[in-house]
Amino acid sequence: MASSKDYLEYVLDQLSSLDDISYRAMMGEYIIYYQGKIVGGIYDDRFLVKPTKSALDMMPDASRELPYEGAKEMLLVEDIDDRDFLKDLLNAMVDELPAPKKKK
């Protein structure tokens, strides 16, 4: 099931206090970038983030879910309505994420 554009717009609005948020559509779903790094995505109208140490510390009870068949587990962000939490979460995660790969 593809994610709705409305849910994407809601998540982007919740993240609007952060500079340098972007997204890319990918097979009906959306990859979310912060400062050029992939932090997670929207899959089946769920906001999932990579399971970094910071994300695990901030959401110790978060359920681990597959974004799609064959993918690595990600963490479900249930507190999507709390803008301050989302801002703190992405700011904590960004330094733990790998830099984007250089295009050849």
Secondary structure, 3 states (H helix, E strand, C coil): CCCCHHHHHHHHHHCCCCCCEEEEEECCEEEEEECCEEEEEEECCEEEECCCHHHHHHCCCCCEECCCCCCCCEEECCCCCCHHHHHHHHHHHHCCCCCCCCCC
